[in-house]
């Protein structure tokens, strides 16, 4: 039986409609909606990788080192830390030995208002900057030694690195449905990204950060360009950061019910109608790759 996304992904436009819909939900902070869509499509796909994704719940993916991050921000001398960028990536020199698992790594940068006026910039403006060619704060992070790790994504990440159908050359397919294996690779990549954003959201909600800090999360060279701005605990009382609907687990935008037949463009129109401050979904320009020096 042909999966609905095999037909949708037969064209590049069809795939973009779907993935940009996911990106819009992630940018809007509606991670539950993105999960609902992915879980339904992974279940219908019914492949080994799809089952592995479904067997990796949100609670299984955790970030370690956040307590040390809190201490580093609290003890930082000089101007207060007002932003954290955190990216999910793979090592540049990944070895492809058969029996070696490959856990993704976390890249990070801590910034003050001396690098960029984060404190006076709205979350919507920060989201828009994540779609720009260059971030104004790039290469202006504070020199703070810090180690963050993410657990729970090794199996999915390893399977994706070894996957044989990560690419689909449509010119050779003559309008045929996309291979089922290609569809599973796309969905698994987005599930990996979603679990990462959820893990960051959990740490921000549970442990937070001292003061007022904008936390910007995204993936690096993983084919899932969707930046999310998280609201550090305590910032809801601030006029600027209090306007953020996309980030906090304490406030959600009332978005429309999930329609499995809706296109990504239709989804985006509904998201914008629900939250007029929402910036467009990030373009695939490798923002985090540039931000963290990945060329």
N, C-alpha and C positions, 0 to 999 in steps of 0.2 A: 504494500500500500504506500502510495506516495504521500509524504508529509506535506502539509500545506506550505511550509517554508521552502521546500524544494522547488515548488512552483514560483513562490514569491521571489526567491533568490536567483531565479533564472536570468533576471536582469539586474544590473548594478543598481538601478533606481529602486527596485523592489527591496533589495537588501538594505539600501540606505534608509528607506522609509522605516523599516523595522528597527534598525539599530539606532537611528536618530530618535525614534520614539523612546527607546530605552534610555538614551542619553538625556532626553528631556526630563524624564521622571527622576533620574539620578540627580540632575542639576537642580530640580525642584525639591529635592529631599524626600520624595515619595518612594523610598526604597522598598516598602511593602508592595506597592503597585508593580514595580519592576520585577520583584520576586514572583509575584502572582503570574505574570506573563511568562517569565522564563521557566518556572516550574511546570506550567501547563504544557509548554512546547517541548520541554525536555522529557516529560512523562510520555507524551504522544510519540516522541522519537524512538524511545525504547531501544537504546544502544548501550554498550558497555560504558562508554564515557558519559552518556546521559545519566545512567544509573549511578555512576560515581559522583556526579554533580549533585544528584538528589540525595545521596547518602552523606553529603557534606553540609550540615545545617549551619545556620548563622552562628550558633553558640560554639561550634567547633573551631572557629577561626578567631584567634586572639592576638593582640599586639602585646609584646613584653617590652619593658623598659619605660613605660609611661610614667611610673612613679619617679624614676630618675629624671625624666623630662620635666616633671613638675618642679622638682628641686632645682634643676638647672635654670629654669625660667625665674623661679623665686629668688635665687641667689645671684642672678646676673647683675653685675655692676654697670652703672651707666644708665642710659635711657632704657625704659621698660620694654620688654619684648611685647610686640603687638601682632605678630603673625608667625605662623608655622606652615611651611609647605611640606607635604609628605607624599612621596611617590612610590608606587609599587613597580618593581623592575626585576629583570634577570641580570645576573652577572654578565659582563661583556664577553668573558672568555669561558662560556659554558662548555664543558666537555661532554660529549655525547656517548660515554661508555654505557653499555646496555644496562648494567645493574646499579648505576649510581643515581639516586634521587636528586632532584633539583628544586630546592626551596627558593621561592622568590625572595628578594631583598627589599628593604625599605631605604629610600633616599630622603633626606630631610634638609631643611634650612630654617633657621630662626632669624627673625628680622625685627628691627625697631622702626619707629617713625622716621629715623634718620635715613633709612633706605627708601622708604615710601610712606606716604601719609595714610597708613592703614586705619588709624583711629578716626579719621574724618572721611573715609571712603565707605560708601554703602555696600552691602553684600552684592546687590545687583551690579554695581560698577565693578566689583572684584570679579564677578562671574564673567562680565563682558571682557575684562582684561585677560582672562584665561582663554579667550577666543582670539586675542590679538596676536600679531606676529612676534612680538617680544614683550616680556614682562618688565615694567620699569624698575623692578627691584632685583632683577637677575644679577647674580654675582656680587650682591651686596649683603649677604648673610653674615651673621655674627660668628666669630671663631669660637664655637662652643663644642667641646668633645661630648658626643652623645651616641648611644647605641640603641637602636630600636630594631626589633625583629618581629616577624609575623609567623604564627604557627597555624597549621591546619590546611594550608593550600598546596603542600608539597606534591601530593598525589595528582591533583588536577593539573598543576603547573608542569610536572614531569610528563604527563600524558600529552599535554599540548605541545611541549617542545619536541616530542618524538612523533607527533601526529603526521601522517603522510598526506593528508588532504587539507592542509591549512590554506591552500590557494586554489582558486577556481578560474581558469582561463576561459572566459565566456566565448571568445572568438572561435574557439575550437569546438564549442558545444552546440552551435547552431540552434539556439533557442530551447534546448532540452532542459528539463528540470535539473537543478543543482544536485550534485551527488549528496547522498544522505550523510556521508562521512564529512563533507565540507560543512554542511549545516550543523552537525554536532560540534565541530571545532569552533564555529562562530558562537554558538550558544554557550559552550564551555568557557570560552574567553570572557564573555560577558558575565557569566556566573562568577568567575574568578574576580573580576573587577567589582561586581556587586558585593561579594563577601568582604573584600578589602574596604570599600566605603562603609559598609555596615560596621566593621571592626573599629574603624576610626570614629564613627558616630557613637559607638558604645563607650569608648574611652573618653570622648569629649563630654558625654552625658554623665558618666559615672564618676570619673576622676577630675575632669575639667582641667583648667590651667589657671595659674594665679593672674589676677588682673583681667584685662580685656584683650583677648587674643583671637584673631581670625585664623582658622585652620583650613587650609586649602589642600584637598586630596585629589589625586589623579594617578593614572597609570602611565608608564614610560615605555614607549615602543612595544605595546602589547595589542595594538589594533582596536583599542576600546577607549577612544578619546571622550571622556566625560568628566569634567572637573566639578567638584562639589565644595561649597564653602560651609564650614561647620561653625556653630556658635559656641564659644567656650562658656562654661557654667559661670553665671553671675553677670553676663553681659546683657541679659534681657532688660535690665533697668536702664540701659543706655539708649538714647534716642536714635543714634545711628545704627548700632548693631541690633537694637530691638526691632527693627523693621524686617529682619531676616525671617522668612517663612520656610526656606529650603532646608534649614540646617538642624534646628533644634528638635529633639524628640518631644518637647513640650508643646509644640505648635505645628499643625499640619494644614496645608492648603486643601480645601475640599474639592478634589478633582473628580471628574466624571467616572462612572463605572467602567471597568475594563470591557472593551469590545474586541474579541479576537480577530474580527474582520477589518478593524480600523487600520488605516495607513498611518505611517509615521507623521506625515504632514497634518493629518486630521488630529492626531494626538497632540502635536505641538500647538495647534490652534486652540484646542481645549485647555491646555496648560496655560497658555498666555491669557486666555479669557478668565481663568480662575485666579491667576496671579499676574497682574499687569506689569509688575516690576521685574518679572522673570526675563533674563537675557536669552537670546537664541541659543540652541544647543551648540557646544563647542565644535568648531570646524576641525577637520583632521589635519592639523598643522604641526602636531608634535610639540605642543606647548610645554609639557613637562619634560620632554626630551631636551628641549633647548634650555629650560630653566635649570636642569640638573647637569647641563654640559654634555648630554648624549647627542652626538651628531651623526 
